[in-house]
Amino acid sequence: MKRSRTTAPEAVSSSIFSIPNPILMEILSKLPITTIRNCRCVCSYFRNLISDPEFAQLHLPKSQPHLLYRGDECTDDTLFKLNLPEGLEVLSSCNGLICLYLPRTYNPYYVWNPVVGERVIVPQTEKAFFGQCGSGFGFCSGTNQYKVLRFLTPSTGLIKLEAEINTLGTDLWRRVGDAPLYLHWYSGGCFLNGGLHWIVHDTENRFESMCCFDFGKERFQPFPGPSKFRGLRVDSMNMGALKDGLYVFFQTTIHTLDIWVMKDYAVQESWTRVFAVKIPRVEPFCGPIYRPLMVWSKGGNLLICSLSGGLFEWNMRDRSLRKVRYNGKYPSVFRAMVYIPSFISIKNAATRRNY
């Protein structure tokens, strides 16, 4: 019989440690993320088992969305408090890995997994007569590689938007063509189905189309956006993912938020308005900008964040909006984003020294 990679102490072989590794991994992968993290501290056997790359791949599809935030301290299983080194900002997250950057310079990038406590540095190389104006982060499932995308513009003016890519674990930045010139919110993009998605606008900031950067093909390509949005201003418009579906939200007025979801990926006719959130004209609904975050596991309602720092829950049944309370108080939440916690090891995704 082939010896398991992670062996149990013989003294306890008749207990839980006698369960075959594949079965024990399956059991552990279904537990809440905080419970799994606690199991890592029980003994070296559990720590090695949970650190196994096979466990990380088994757990990831089962991992439930959490809210990654900066703000007041809250104790809740659906929240992840983000404590960043001074000066760093979050670019985006993919498979539990968070890409961080320094505003203005973008140099260097950091890729961090807060669950396992690993971080790598992605240094940039300077390009003469070009300045950086944005970036993105994503994953190619075909090669099992994580990649950082950056946008560069000539220092003489916004004539074109060059794109370069770095594969995590290398120091090389490679040219991957030009991006559409007017990407709405250059930084970030929305990662889904192996690609980053952006809204594209015209010179008057009106919705024109959408585009996608495919991390497998390493190229930009057109993407079907909501046809009814063409010509609308993009100032109060952005996009994200709800339940693995691409969405675009548009704040038509200070008190109305429309949310459109693409129910069938890359099918233009599947864009459907699924929410029309009415925001009361009284406190504590004090806006002015609101952003949908996730369909919350507690009741299946929509969780919304306002730029003023409040968290709100939209009840899909009675179409009411209420401010979310934790531990008897209303927390202030800033820079909130959806986060899928994982046990993906950056050491396995990159060969450079970890910090």
C-alpha positions as CSV (number, residue, x, y, z in Angstrom):
1,M,0.0,0.0,0.0
2,K,1.4,3.4,-1.0
3,R,2.3,5.5,2.0
4,S,0.3,8.8,2.3
5,R,2.2,12.0,1.8
6,T,1.0,13.2,5.3
7,T,1.2,10.4,7.9
8,A,-0.6,10.4,11.2
9,P,1.1,9.6,14.5
10,E,0.9,5.9,15.2
11,A,-0.3,6.5,18.7
12,V,-3.5,8.0,17.4
13,S,-3.9,5.9,14.3
14,S,-7.2,4.5,15.6
15,S,-8.8,8.0,16.0
16,I,-9.7,10.6,13.4
17,F,-6.2,10.4,12.0
18,S,-6.9,6.9,10.7
19,I,-9.4,8.3,8.2
20,P,-7.9,8.2,4.7
21,N,-6.5,11.6,3.6
22,P,-8.9,12.1,0.6
23,I,-11.9,11.6,2.9
24,L,-10.6,13.8,5.6
25,M,-9.7,16.5,3.1
26,E,-13.3,16.3,1.8
27,I,-14.7,16.7,5.3
28,L,-12.4,19.7,6.2
29,S,-13.1,21.5,2.9
30,K,-16.8,21.8,3.8
31,L,-16.2,23.5,7.1
32,P,-16.4,27.3,7.6
33,I,-13.1,29.1,6.8
34,T,-12.5,30.2,10.4
35,T,-12.9,26.5,11.6
36,I,-10.4,25.3,9.0
37,R,-7.9,28.0,10.0
38,N,-8.3,26.8,13.6
39,C,-7.7,23.2,12.6
40,R,-4.3,24.2,11.2
41,C,-3.3,25.1,14.7
42,V,-4.4,21.8,16.3
43,C,-1.4,19.7,15.2
44,S,1.2,19.3,12.5
45,Y,-0.8,16.6,10.8
46,F,-3.8,18.9,10.2
47,R,-1.5,21.8,9.3
48,N,0.3,19.7,6.6
49,L,-3.0,18.3,5.3
50,I,-4.6,21.7,4.9
51,S,-1.3,23.1,3.4
52,D,-1.4,20.4,0.7
53,P,-2.1,21.9,-2.8
54,E,-4.7,19.2,-3.4
55,F,-6.7,20.5,-0.4
56,A,-6.5,24.1,-1.7
57,Q,-8.0,23.0,-5.1
58,L,-10.7,20.9,-3.3
59,H,-11.7,23.8,-1.0
60,L,-11.7,26.7,-3.5
61,P,-15.0,25.7,-5.4
62,K,-16.8,25.3,-2.0
63,S,-15.5,28.6,-0.5
64,Q,-18.3,31.0,0.3
65,P,-18.0,34.8,-0.6
66,H,-17.0,37.0,2.3
67,L,-16.7,40.8,2.5
68,L,-13.2,42.1,2.6
69,Y,-13.3,45.6,4.2
70,R,-11.3,48.4,5.8
71,G,-13.2,50.1,8.7
72,D,-14.5,49.5,12.1
73,E,-13.8,46.2,13.9
74,C,-16.7,43.7,13.5
75,T,-17.1,40.1,14.6
76,D,-18.9,38.2,11.9
77,D,-18.2,35.0,9.9
78,T,-19.0,36.8,6.6
79,L,-16.5,39.7,7.1
80,F,-12.8,39.8,6.7
81,K,-11.0,42.7,8.4
82,L,-8.2,44.0,6.1
83,N,-5.1,45.3,7.9
84,L,-2.8,46.7,5.2
85,P,0.8,48.0,5.5
86,E,0.7,51.8,5.5
87,G,0.2,53.3,2.0
88,L,-0.9,50.2,0.2
89,E,-4.3,49.9,-1.6
90,V,-6.2,46.9,-2.9
91,L,-6.3,46.5,-6.7
92,S,-8.4,43.3,-6.9
93,S,-8.7,39.7,-5.7
94,C,-8.6,36.4,-7.5
95,N,-8.9,32.9,-6.0
96,G,-8.2,34.2,-2.6
97,L,-5.1,36.1,-3.6
98,I,-5.2,39.9,-3.2
99,C,-3.1,42.2,-5.4
100,L,-1.9,45.3,-3.6
101,Y,-0.2,48.4,-5.0
102,L,1.2,51.8,-4.1
103,P,-1.0,54.6,-5.4
104,R,0.5,56.9,-8.0
105,T,3.7,54.8,-8.6
106,Y,2.2,51.3,-8.7
107,N,5.7,50.1,-7.8
108,P,6.0,47.5,-6.6
109,Y,2.9,45.3,-6.6
110,Y,2.3,42.8,-3.7
111,V,0.3,39.6,-4.1
112,W,-0.9,38.4,-0.7
113,N,-3.0,35.6,0.7
114,P,-4.2,36.7,4.2
115,V,-5.6,33.2,5.0
116,V,-2.2,31.5,4.8
117,G,-0.1,34.6,5.5
118,E,2.0,34.5,2.3
119,R,3.1,37.5,0.2
120,V,5.3,38.0,-2.8
121,I,6.6,41.2,-4.3
122,V,6.2,41.9,-8.1
123,P,8.7,44.6,-9.0
124,Q,8.1,46.8,-12.0
125,T,10.5,47.8,-14.7
126,E,10.6,51.4,-15.9
127,K,9.7,52.2,-19.6
128,A,11.2,55.4,-20.9
129,F,8.8,58.2,-21.9
130,F,5.8,56.2,-20.6
131,G,3.8,56.6,-17.3
132,Q,1.5,54.1,-15.7
133,C,-2.2,54.8,-15.3
134,G,-3.8,51.6,-14.2
135,S,-3.6,47.8,-13.8
136,G,-5.4,44.5,-13.3
137,F,-4.8,41.1,-11.8
138,G,-6.1,37.7,-12.9
139,F,-5.5,33.9,-13.4
140,C,-5.1,31.6,-16.4
141,S,-6.5,28.2,-15.6
142,G,-4.9,26.6,-18.7
143,T,-1.4,27.3,-17.4
144,N,-2.2,27.6,-13.7
145,Q,-0.5,31.0,-13.7
146,Y,-1.4,34.3,-12.0
147,K,-0.7,37.5,-14.0
148,V,-0.5,41.2,-13.4
149,L,-1.6,43.6,-16.2
150,R,-0.5,47.2,-16.4
151,F,-1.5,50.1,-18.6
152,L,1.1,52.7,-19.9
153,T,0.5,56.0,-21.7
154,P,3.1,58.1,-23.4
155,S,4.3,61.0,-21.3
156,T,3.5,63.4,-24.1
157,G,-0.2,62.7,-23.7
158,L,-3.0,60.1,-23.9
159,I,-2.5,58.9,-27.5
160,K,-2.7,55.2,-26.8
161,L,-3.0,52.8,-23.9
162,E,-0.2,50.2,-24.1
163,A,-0.7,47.0,-22.1
164,E,2.1,44.8,-20.6
165,I,1.8,41.7,-18.5
166,N,3.9,40.0,-15.8
167,T,3.5,36.3,-14.9
168,L,3.9,35.8,-11.2
169,G,7.3,34.4,-10.5
170,T,9.1,36.2,-13.2
171,D,10.7,39.7,-13.5
172,L,9.7,40.0,-17.2
173,W,7.0,42.5,-18.4
174,R,5.8,41.6,-21.9
175,R,3.9,43.7,-24.4
176,V,0.4,42.4,-25.1
177,G,-0.9,45.0,-27.5
178,D,-3.0,48.1,-26.9
179,A,-6.1,48.4,-24.8
180,P,-9.2,50.4,-25.8
181,L,-8.2,54.0,-25.1
182,Y,-11.1,55.0,-22.8
183,L,-11.5,52.2,-20.2
184,H,-13.8,53.3,-17.4
185,W,-11.8,53.1,-14.2
186,Y,-8.5,51.9,-15.6
187,S,-7.5,50.1,-12.3
188,G,-9.0,46.8,-11.4
189,G,-11.5,45.6,-13.9
190,C,-13.9,42.7,-13.1
191,F,-12.4,39.2,-13.2
192,L,-14.7,36.4,-14.4
193,N,-14.3,33.3,-16.5
194,G,-10.6,33.8,-17.1
195,G,-10.8,37.5,-18.2
196,L,-10.9,41.0,-16.9
197,H,-13.9,43.1,-18.0
198,W,-14.3,46.9,-18.4
199,I,-16.8,49.4,-19.6
200,V,-15.6,51.5,-22.6
201,H,-16.8,55.1,-23.0
202,D,-16.4,57.8,-25.6
203,T,-14.7,61.2,-25.3
204,E,-17.8,62.6,-23.6
205,N,-17.9,59.9,-20.9
206,R,-20.9,58.1,-22.4
207,F,-21.3,54.3,-22.5
208,E,-20.0,53.0,-25.8
209,S,-19.2,49.3,-25.4
210,M,-17.4,46.7,-23.1
211,C,-14.2,44.9,-23.5
212,C,-12.4,41.8,-22.0
213,F,-8.8,40.9,-21.6
214,D,-8.4,37.1,-21.9
215,F,-5.5,35.9,-19.7
216,G,-5.2,32.7,-21.7
217,K,-4.9,34.3,-25.1
218,E,-3.3,37.4,-23.6
219,R,-5.3,39.8,-25.7
220,F,-8.2,42.3,-25.6
221,Q,-11.4,41.5,-27.3
222,P,-14.9,43.2,-27.6
223,F,-17.5,42.1,-25.1
224,P,-21.3,42.5,-25.4
225,G,-22.7,45.1,-23.1
226,P,-26.3,46.1,-22.4
227,S,-27.6,47.7,-25.6
228,K,-29.9,50.0,-23.6
229,F,-26.9,51.7,-21.9
230,R,-25.4,53.1,-25.1
231,G,-25.1,56.9,-24.9
232,L,-25.7,57.0,-21.1
233,R,-23.1,58.7,-18.9
234,V,-20.7,56.4,-17.1
235,D,-20.0,58.6,-14.2
236,S,-22.3,56.7,-11.8
237,M,-21.8,53.3,-13.6
238,N,-19.6,50.4,-12.8
239,M,-19.5,46.6,-12.9
240,G,-18.8,43.5,-10.8
241,A,-19.9,39.9,-10.3
242,L,-22.9,38.6,-8.4
243,K,-23.2,34.8,-8.0
244,D,-20.7,34.2,-10.8
245,G,-22.7,36.5,-13.1
246,L,-21.4,39.7,-14.6
247,Y,-23.4,42.8,-13.6
248,V,-23.5,46.5,-14.4
249,F,-25.0,49.0,-11.9
250,F,-26.1,52.4,-12.9
251,Q,-27.2,55.0,-10.3
252,T,-29.8,56.8,-12.4
253,T,-30.5,59.4,-9.6
254,I,-29.2,59.9,-6.1
255,H,-32.1,57.8,-4.8
256,T,-32.3,55.1,-7.5
257,L,-29.9,52.2,-8.3
258,D,-30.5,49.9,-11.3
259,I,-28.6,46.6,-11.5
260,W,-28.4,44.7,-14.7
261,V,-27.1,41.1,-14.8
262,M,-25.8,39.0,-17.7
263,K,-27.5,35.7,-17.0
264,D,-25.7,33.9,-19.9
265,Y,-22.1,34.8,-20.2
266,A,-21.1,36.7,-23.4
267,V,-24.7,36.6,-24.6
268,Q,-25.9,40.2,-25.1
269,E,-29.6,39.4,-25.1
270,S,-29.3,37.9,-21.6
271,W,-28.7,41.3,-20.0
272,T,-31.6,41.7,-17.6
273,R,-32.5,44.4,-15.0
274,V,-32.9,42.3,-11.9
275,F,-32.9,45.0,-9.2
276,A,-34.2,48.6,-9.0
277,V,-33.2,49.7,-5.6
278,K,-35.1,52.7,-4.2
279,I,-33.0,54.6,-1.6
280,P,-35.0,56.5,1.0
281,R,-34.6,60.3,1.1
282,V,-34.0,60.3,4.9
283,E,-31.1,59.4,7.2
284,P,-29.3,57.0,7.6
285,F,-29.4,56.7,3.8
286,C,-27.1,59.6,3.1
287,G,-25.2,58.4,-0.1
288,P,-24.4,59.9,-2.4
289,I,-22.9,56.8,-4.3
290,Y,-23.9,53.2,-3.6
291,R,-22.3,50.0,-4.9
292,P,-23.8,46.5,-4.8
293,L,-21.3,44.0,-3.3
294,M,-22.8,40.5,-3.0
295,V,-25.9,38.4,-2.5
296,W,-25.7,37.8,1.2
297,S,-25.9,34.3,2.6
298,K,-28.0,35.6,5.5
299,G,-31.4,35.5,3.8
300,G,-30.1,35.8,0.2
301,N,-30.5,39.6,0.2
302,L,-28.3,42.1,-1.6
303,L,-25.5,43.7,0.3
304,I,-24.8,47.3,-0.7
305,C,-22.0,49.7,0.4
306,S,-22.2,53.5,0.2
307,L,-19.1,55.7,-0.3
308,S,-20.2,57.5,3.0
309,G,-19.1,54.3,4.8
310,G,-22.4,52.5,5.5
311,L,-23.4,48.9,4.8
312,F,-27.0,48.3,3.7
313,E,-29.1,45.2,3.0
314,W,-31.7,45.2,0.2
315,N,-34.6,42.9,1.0
316,M,-35.7,41.2,-2.3
317,R,-39.1,40.3,-0.9
318,D,-40.5,43.5,0.4
319,R,-38.0,45.8,-1.6
320,S,-36.9,47.6,1.6
321,L,-33.4,48.9,2.4
322,R,-32.0,48.8,5.9
323,K,-28.7,49.7,7.4
324,V,-26.8,46.6,8.6
325,R,-26.0,46.3,12.3
326,Y,-23.2,44.1,13.8
327,N,-22.8,43.5,17.5
328,G,-25.3,46.1,18.3
329,K,-23.8,48.9,16.3
330,Y,-23.6,50.2,12.7
331,P,-20.1,49.8,11.4
332,S,-18.3,52.2,9.1
333,V,-16.9,50.2,6.2
334,F,-14.6,51.7,3.6
335,R,-13.0,50.1,0.5
336,A,-15.2,47.1,0.7
337,M,-15.0,44.3,-1.9
338,V,-16.1,40.7,-2.3
339,Y,-13.5,38.2,-1.3
340,I,-13.4,34.4,-1.8
341,P,-11.0,33.1,0.9
342,S,-8.7,30.2,-0.1
343,F,-5.7,28.2,0.9
344,I,-3.9,28.7,-2.4
345,S,-0.2,29.0,-1.7
346,I,1.7,31.7,-3.5
347,K,4.8,29.6,-3.1
348,N,3.3,27.2,-5.5
349,A,2.3,30.0,-7.9
350,A,5.6,31.8,-8.0
351,T,9.2,30.8,-7.5
352,R,10.6,34.1,-6.2
353,R,11.4,34.7,-2.5
354,N,8.4,35.2,-0.3
355,Y,8.1,38.0,2.2
